[in-house]
Amino acid sequence: MKYIFLNITFLFLIFSACNSVDPTPEPDDPLDIQANLLNGTWVLKDASSAVKDSNVISEFKDLTLTISGATKSGGNYATTNSIDSDVWPNSGSWQFQNNDKSKVLRNDNVVISISVTQTTLRTSFTVVGGLKEGNWIFDFIKQ
């Protein structure tokens, strides 16, 4: 009888462990992972972190980029202290271009190449037309 009780207890423990649910499952979709990294407030790394055609544009030194609501379907962004809305508009939405985690399409049709970690974000894109026309690179750190 003692062995039957031990066997039943052992089986109960095994089945209980198999049915446990991870309270915070990690996203396994690469776009969800990338979106989670993008969410947050980003500030320029330093005064030389805004570059147009290989020239530092120090007037962007106080630029802040906030990305919110990011999912694999896209999200929203807002900026403060952007000196030109053709380069960084005050706000808008974005989505991953063609499900590519390294490219986002802003709602103003600017395609941005991104490289993001837990603490850094590099964006590069081209502005067409106007005085700000050129190839831009911005290096941000998470605030």
C-alpha positions in Angstrom: 0.0 0.0 0.0 2.9 2.3 0.8 4.3 1.9 -2.7 1.0 2.6 -4.4 0.7 5.9 -2.4 4.2 6.9 -3.4 3.6 6.1 -7.0 0.3 8.1 -7.1 2.1 11.0 -5.4 5.0 10.8 -7.8 2.6 10.8 -10.8 0.6 13.7 -9.4 3.8 15.8 -9.1 4.9 15.0 -12.7 1.5 15.9 -14.1 1.4 19.1 -12.0 4.8 20.2 -13.3 3.8 19.5 -16.9 0.8 21.8 -16.7 2.6 24.8 -15.2 2.3 28.0 -17.3 5.2 30.5 -17.7 3.7 33.7 -16.4 5.7 35.9 -18.8 6.4 34.0 -22.0 9.1 35.4 -24.1 8.1 36.4 -27.7 9.6 34.1 -30.3 8.7 36.0 -33.4 11.8 38.0 -34.5 9.6 41.1 -35.3 8.1 41.0 -31.8 11.5 40.8 -30.2 12.8 43.7 -32.3 9.6 45.7 -31.5 10.2 45.2 -27.8 13.7 46.4 -28.1 12.5 49.6 -29.9 10.0 50.6 -27.3 11.3 53.4 -25.1 12.9 56.8 -25.1 16.1 57.3 -27.0 18.4 60.3 -26.8 21.4 61.1 -29.1 24.5 59.4 -27.9 26.5 62.7 -28.1 26.7 65.9 -30.1 28.4 64.1 -33.0 25.7 61.4 -33.3 23.7 63.1 -36.0 25.5 62.8 -39.4 24.4 63.9 -42.8 26.6 62.8 -45.8 29.5 62.2 -43.4 29.2 65.7 -41.8 28.2 66.1 -38.2 25.0 68.2 -37.7 25.4 69.3 -34.1 22.1 71.2 -34.2 20.3 67.9 -33.6 22.3 67.3 -30.3 19.1 67.6 -28.1 16.9 65.2 -30.3 14.8 62.7 -28.3 13.0 59.9 -30.1 10.2 58.0 -28.2 8.9 54.8 -29.7 5.7 53.4 -28.2 3.2 50.7 -28.7 5.7 48.8 -30.8 4.6 45.3 -32.0 5.3 43.2 -35.0 2.6 45.2 -36.8 4.4 48.5 -36.1 4.0 51.3 -33.6 4.2 55.1 -33.0 7.0 57.6 -32.6 7.4 61.1 -31.3 10.3 63.5 -31.3 11.3 66.5 -29.3 13.9 69.0 -30.3 14.0 68.0 -33.9 15.4 70.9 -35.9 13.7 69.8 -39.1 10.4 67.9 -39.6 11.6 66.6 -43.0 14.4 64.7 -41.2 12.5 63.7 -38.0 8.8 64.7 -37.9 7.2 65.6 -34.5 5.2 62.3 -34.5 3.9 59.5 -36.7 3.6 55.8 -37.1 5.8 53.1 -38.5 5.8 49.5 -39.6 8.4 46.9 -40.4 9.0 47.0 -44.2 8.3 43.7 -45.8 8.6 41.9 -42.4 12.3 42.8 -42.3 13.3 43.5 -38.7 16.1 45.8 -39.9 14.0 48.1 -41.9 11.1 50.3 -40.8 8.8 52.4 -43.0 7.6 55.7 -41.4 4.1 56.9 -42.4 5.8 59.7 -44.5 7.3 56.9 -46.7 10.8 57.2 -45.4 12.5 53.8 -45.1 14.9 53.6 -42.1 17.5 51.0 -41.7 17.8 50.1 -38.0 20.2 48.3 -35.7 19.0 48.0 -32.1 20.2 46.4 -28.9 18.9 46.8 -25.3 20.8 50.1 -25.0 21.6 51.4 -28.5 19.8 52.3 -31.7 21.3 53.3 -35.0 19.1 54.7 -37.7 20.1 55.5 -41.2 17.9 56.8 -44.0 17.8 59.2 -47.0 15.8 62.4 -47.2 14.9 63.4 -50.7 14.3 67.0 -51.6 14.7 70.3 -49.7 17.7 71.7 -47.9 18.0 68.5 -45.7 18.4 66.2 -48.7 21.0 63.6 -48.0 22.0 60.4 -46.2 21.4 60.6 -42.5 22.7 58.5 -39.6 21.6 58.9 -36.0 23.1 57.0 -33.0 20.9 56.9 -30.0 21.1 55.4 -26.5 18.2 54.3 -24.4 17.3 56.7 -21.6 
